[in-house]
Amino acid sequence: MANRTPEQDLVNEFVQHLQTHPDQAIRIESLLNSNCKAKKLADVEFKSTTGFHWVIEAKSDDSKDKHNTVHKIFGELLKETGRTNRADCRHAILIPESAVDFYSRAFQTIARENFLAFGRLIPVDTVFLSSASGVKQLTWEEIYDAFQTPAKKKLVAVANHSRAANALQRAPAAAIRDNGPPVYIPGAGRRLEQE
């Protein structure tokens, strides 16, 4: 049986999408590296048509070592920022779009503020998601918040319904509380009271 190369397959798919991508900030003008085994460059490294130098570390959950890839993301990003030729680079990670919940859930085992502080320290400009249909982007904060337990999903649905009902009734937002603890709703930009 031939060796599987899920990270290299992910990189190849991603590079193919970016060669014709409509966003000039991420469209590849000059490809410096697209080899996961390179020792002196990131997994994907290129200059965009707008002149940005992208340094991207790729990780895939499609392996028996998938839980270790979560930890490796941090080490790889730190390694890249420690290189001498990284002054004006844009740092990012690349994961399969299908792996968002896996990585988000794993990241949520880290205190949220510590995770976000690491993203500012590097700084991580974006999280690329690749699939057969194209490339999407999330912020460092959005990848952390992406996974929701079934209880959180239900709470979000109830909170969204209550906000809509209050808007229709013209009741103030404070009317949707019952002394429960505040609950963070990803993407809402504010805290809502638990219903």
C-alpha positions as CSV (number, residue, x, y, z in Angstrom):
1,M,0.0,0.0,0.0
2,A,1.4,3.4,-1.0
3,N,2.0,6.0,1.7
4,R,-0.8,8.4,2.1
5,T,0.0,12.1,2.0
6,P,-3.1,14.0,3.3
7,E,-1.2,17.2,4.1
8,Q,0.5,17.3,0.7
9,D,-2.8,16.6,-1.0
10,L,-4.3,19.4,0.9
11,V,-1.5,21.8,-0.1
12,N,-1.8,20.8,-3.7
13,E,-5.5,21.4,-3.7
14,F,-5.1,24.8,-2.0
15,V,-2.3,26.0,-4.3
16,Q,-4.4,25.0,-7.3
17,H,-7.3,27.1,-6.0
18,L,-5.1,30.1,-5.3
19,Q,-3.5,30.2,-8.7
20,T,-6.8,31.5,-10.1
21,H,-8.4,33.0,-7.0
22,P,-10.3,36.3,-7.6
23,D,-8.9,37.9,-4.4
24,Q,-5.6,39.4,-5.4
25,A,-4.4,39.5,-1.8
26,I,-4.2,35.7,-1.8
27,R,-3.8,34.9,-5.5
28,I,-0.4,33.4,-6.2
29,E,1.9,35.4,-8.3
30,S,5.2,33.7,-7.3
31,L,5.1,30.3,-5.6
32,L,8.1,29.9,-3.3
33,N,7.2,26.5,-1.9
34,S,4.4,24.0,-1.8
35,N,6.2,21.0,-0.3
36,C,5.2,19.9,3.2
37,K,8.6,18.3,3.7
38,A,10.7,21.4,3.0
39,K,13.1,22.2,5.9
40,K,13.8,25.9,5.2
41,L,10.3,27.1,4.1
42,A,6.8,26.8,5.3
43,D,4.5,24.2,3.8
44,V,3.0,26.8,1.5
45,E,4.9,30.0,0.8
46,F,4.2,32.5,-1.9
47,K,4.0,36.1,-3.0
48,S,0.5,37.3,-3.9
49,T,-0.3,39.5,-6.8
50,T,-0.6,42.4,-4.4
51,G,2.9,41.7,-3.0
52,F,2.0,40.0,0.3
53,H,4.5,37.3,1.4
54,W,2.3,34.4,2.7
55,V,3.8,31.8,5.1
56,I,1.3,29.0,5.7
57,E,1.5,25.9,7.8
58,A,-0.8,23.0,6.7
59,K,-2.3,20.4,9.0
60,S,-4.8,17.7,8.3
61,D,-7.0,15.6,10.6
62,D,-6.9,12.8,8.0
63,S,-4.3,10.7,9.7
64,K,-3.8,8.4,12.7
65,D,-1.8,11.2,14.3
66,K,-4.6,13.8,14.0
67,H,-4.6,14.8,17.6
68,N,-0.9,15.6,17.5
69,T,-1.5,17.9,14.6
70,V,-3.4,20.3,16.9
71,H,-0.2,20.8,19.0
72,K,2.0,20.9,16.0
73,I,0.2,24.0,14.6
74,F,1.5,26.1,17.5
75,G,5.1,24.8,17.2
76,E,5.1,25.3,13.4
77,L,3.9,28.9,13.7
78,L,6.5,29.7,16.3
79,K,9.2,28.1,14.2
80,E,8.2,30.3,11.2
81,T,8.2,33.5,13.2
82,G,11.7,32.6,14.5
83,R,13.2,32.5,11.0
84,T,15.4,35.5,10.0
85,N,13.6,36.4,6.7
86,R,10.1,36.8,8.2
87,A,9.9,40.6,8.7
88,D,6.9,41.4,6.5
89,C,5.1,38.1,6.2
90,R,1.5,37.1,6.6
91,H,1.2,34.0,8.7
92,A,-1.7,31.6,8.4
93,I,-2.7,28.0,8.9
94,L,-4.4,25.7,6.3
95,I,-6.8,23.0,7.3
96,P,-9.4,21.0,5.4
97,E,-12.8,22.7,5.5
98,S,-14.2,19.4,6.8
99,A,-11.9,19.6,9.8
100,V,-13.2,22.8,11.3
101,D,-15.1,21.2,14.1
102,F,-12.2,18.8,14.9
103,Y,-9.7,21.7,15.3
104,S,-12.1,24.1,16.9
105,R,-13.1,21.5,19.5
106,A,-9.5,20.8,20.3
107,F,-8.6,24.5,20.5
108,Q,-11.4,25.0,23.0
109,T,-9.5,22.9,25.5
110,I,-7.2,25.9,25.7
111,A,-8.3,28.9,27.7
112,R,-9.9,31.3,25.1
113,E,-7.8,34.3,26.1
114,N,-4.6,32.3,25.9
115,F,-5.5,31.1,22.5
116,L,-6.4,34.6,21.2
117,A,-3.2,36.0,22.8
118,F,-1.1,33.4,20.8
119,G,-2.9,34.5,17.6
120,R,-1.9,38.2,18.4
121,L,1.7,37.2,19.3
122,I,2.4,35.5,15.9
123,P,0.2,37.3,14.5
124,V,-2.0,34.8,12.6
125,D,-3.6,36.7,9.8
126,T,-6.1,34.1,8.7
127,V,-7.1,30.4,8.8
128,F,-7.5,29.0,5.3
129,L,-10.0,26.2,4.8
130,S,-9.7,24.2,1.6
131,S,-12.0,21.8,0.0
132,A,-12.7,20.5,-3.5
133,S,-15.1,23.4,-4.1
134,G,-12.6,26.2,-3.1
135,V,-11.0,28.2,-0.4
136,K,-12.6,29.9,2.6
137,Q,-11.1,32.0,5.4
138,L,-11.8,32.3,9.1
139,T,-10.2,34.5,11.7
140,W,-8.1,33.0,14.5
141,E,-11.1,33.9,16.9
142,E,-13.6,32.3,14.5
143,I,-11.8,29.0,14.3
144,Y,-11.8,28.8,18.1
145,D,-15.5,29.6,18.3
146,A,-16.6,27.4,15.4
147,F,-17.4,24.2,17.3
148,Q,-20.6,24.3,19.3
149,T,-21.9,21.5,21.5
150,P,-25.5,20.5,20.9
151,A,-26.5,22.4,24.0
152,K,-24.8,25.6,22.7
153,K,-26.4,25.2,19.3
154,K,-29.8,25.0,21.0
155,L,-29.1,28.0,23.1
156,V,-28.0,30.0,20.0
157,A,-31.3,29.0,18.2
158,V,-33.3,30.0,21.3
159,A,-31.4,33.3,21.7
160,N,-31.8,34.2,18.0
161,H,-35.5,33.4,18.2
162,S,-35.9,35.5,21.4
163,R,-34.1,38.5,19.8
164,A,-36.3,38.3,16.8
165,A,-39.4,38.0,18.9
166,N,-38.3,41.0,21.0
167,A,-37.7,43.1,17.9
168,L,-41.2,42.3,16.6
169,Q,-42.7,43.2,20.0
170,R,-40.4,46.2,20.4
171,A,-39.5,44.9,23.9
172,P,-36.0,45.9,25.2
173,A,-33.3,43.3,25.0
174,A,-33.2,43.1,28.8
175,A,-36.6,41.5,28.8
176,I,-35.1,38.2,27.6
177,R,-33.3,37.2,30.9
178,D,-34.1,35.1,33.9
179,N,-31.1,35.7,36.1
180,G,-29.0,33.0,34.4
181,P,-25.3,33.5,33.6
182,P,-24.4,35.4,30.5
183,V,-23.7,33.2,27.5
184,Y,-21.2,34.0,24.7
185,I,-22.8,33.6,21.2
186,P,-20.1,33.4,18.5
187,G,-20.6,36.0,15.8
188,A,-23.1,38.0,17.8
189,G,-20.5,40.5,18.9
190,R,-22.0,40.8,22.4
191,R,-23.1,38.6,25.3
192,L,-26.7,37.6,25.7
193,E,-28.4,36.5,28.8
194,Q,-29.3,32.7,29.0
195,E,-32.9,31.9,28.4
